[in-house]
Amino acid sequence: MSKEKTITDANFQTEVLQSPKPVLVDFWAEWCGPCRMLGPVVERIAEANADRIVVGKMNVDENPNVPQKYGIQGIPTIIFFKSGEVAKQLVGYQAQEKIQKVIDELFPK
């Protein structure tokens, strides 16, 4: 079973901005090759960090409002949220080690 939450325009406020835990949101689309490559990486990140952070995926085609609000122009984009604020943003395909390093720096155990 997947550990990632599906984030939508409708549940973004509750699931991300009001989350008691830090949240990583992967902004992606079905037609995006690098997004599909990043999918399994994000899954492994979700499993490895389930106790520390919430990991969510937002389809930008189905949910245009939040990506527009955060000025997302290229996908995949990963945004790390802490206490409802953007803590860091990564654009493009990222290696699992790089994402993990950011998590360790932003949200130490």
Secondary structure, DSSP 8 states (H G I E B T S, - for coil): ----EE--TTTHIIIIIT-SS-EEEEEE-TT-HHHHHHHHHHHHHHHHTTTT-EEEEEETTT--HHHHHTT--SSSEEEEEETTEEEEEEES---HHHHHHHHHHHS--
